[in-house]
Amino acid sequence: DAGVIQSPRHEVTEMGQEVTLRCKPISGHDYLFWYRQTMMRGLELLIYFNNNVPIDDSGMPEDRFSAKMPNASFSTLKIQPSEPRDSAVYFCASRPVNTEAFFGQGTRLTVV
Amino acid sequence: EDQVTQSPEALRLQEGESSSLNCSYTVSGLRGLFWYRQDPGKGPEFLFTLYSAGEEKEKERLKATLTKKESFLHITAPKPEDSATYLCAVRGNQGGKLIFGQGTELSVKP
């Protein structure tokens, strides 16, 4: 398996624009997580899914953020409208039941 | 609320100088404590899982241990290639999420 695949790797956008980050989890994994990493706050959990169903979205900072998992092999994290303080590295991770999580390479988002 | 605190924030060692990284945690019903390594520009890479106090795991120069309140990552005779940020995370019984600490940035100089 190629591991967790995220796209794009880098995204630069202007404030107010919509941004969509994409993730393909490892096949057969039941859980999918979206994290955000900054120097100040470290790795923060935004939302996670179990069998394509959102379980906990308490980490989503505002209504500007939304996440979907339409099927077992694809998830998106959308920010609309984007703001400079959203600049961070966004990671997607997946795992089977009761084992460790595997992370993608991340998407570095810069909002100018 | 589940919480993880790592110390020190940064650690500089000379090659061959052994040391330990600390991870203190509070969690409702520990389902696993995880150590990850993260290199610049990359995603975290899994190292170890510990499930119960007294458990130990080893991999090359790394050894992870666990008590009821903290975990240590011991690095024996480190090499420059061990330089990275080491992250600790816990999973409790309140769902399947992993909560991470802030990490320890390790630098090993030749």
Contacts between the chains, C-beta under 8 A, distances in Angstrom:
chain1	res1	chain2	res2	distance
A	4	B	43	7.6
A	31	B	96	5.4
A	33	B	97	7.0
A	33	B	98	7.1
A	35	B	100	7.8
A	42	B	100	6.2
A	42	B	101	7.1
A	42	B	102	4.3
A	42	B	103	6.3
A	43	B	44	7.6
A	43	B	87	6.9
A	43	B	100	4.1
A	43	B	103	7.9
A	45	B	97	5.5
A	45	B	98	7.1
A	45	B	99	6.9
A	45	B	100	7.9
A	48	B	95	7.9
A	48	B	96	6.6
A	48	B	97	5.5
A	50	B	96	6.2
A	55	B	95	6.1
A	55	B	96	7.0
A	55	B	97	8.0
A	56	B	95	5.8
A	56	B	97	6.0
A	91	B	43	5.6
A	91	B	44	7.6
A	93	B	43	7.7
A	93	B	98	7.9
A	98	B	31	7.7
A	98	B	32	8.0
A	99	B	49	7.6
A	100	B	32	7.8
A	100	B	34	5.8
A	100	B	46	4.6
A	100	B	49	5.6
A	101	B	34	7.8
A	101	B	46	7.5
A	101	B	98	5.9
A	102	B	46	6.8
A	103	B	36	7.9
A	103	B	43	3.5
A	103	B	44	4.9
A	103	B	45	7.4
A	104	B	43	5.4
A	105	B	42	6.0
A	105	B	43	5.2
A	106	B	42	7.5
A	106	B	43	5.4
